[in-house]
Amino acid sequence: QVQLVESGGGLVQAGDSLRLSCAASGRTFSIYAMGWFRQAPGKEREFVAAISSSGYTHYRDSVKGRFTISRDNAKNTMYLQTNSLKPEDTAVYYCAAANRGWVALSASDFNYWGQGTQVTVSS
């Protein structure tokens, strides 16, 4: 069982940056593929970025070059550095963990979810 807790969200202006964190419980964090998803009001949850246990990363096209996913296995923590934020990035951001090491891209591939952290970007 893995418990995930996100933090770092907030209200910012367009062009600003935020660093989201996802702290995981357990001693086997390093073996899990991890990911970030987001859900805006009235919209379905969508994939943002993912990282495998070995550090391979993948992003949705709209955040490439602006967002960076990373992980610190010694701290059982995953990060999402978000730069050049846009109003359309406004959403609740969720972190997720998958019971496998290779990168996962679909919500159905992930087994554990955090409670989410709100990111609001004003224009």
C-alpha angles and dihedrals in degrees: 000000000000126000119202128198122187126203140164102071123133149132114297139159125254110281094029127117137232133184114215119200132200116197116198130200123222135054098260099066092124094066096056127092108228135202148178124227132176138203125199122198111284093006135100122257110270136198116254109170142336139198129197125222088261094050103261109150136203131184139191110253096247093061100040110124092016105059128051125194120203141159137212107203092187089061096037087234137129124198139202114199107200118194133176090020119202130202088250088063089068108122145105107281119214130192121212140187129210128208091239139064104231119084118281122204106174125074089230090062092063123085104187131044137188125226094254137244124236120239116188121182118192123204 
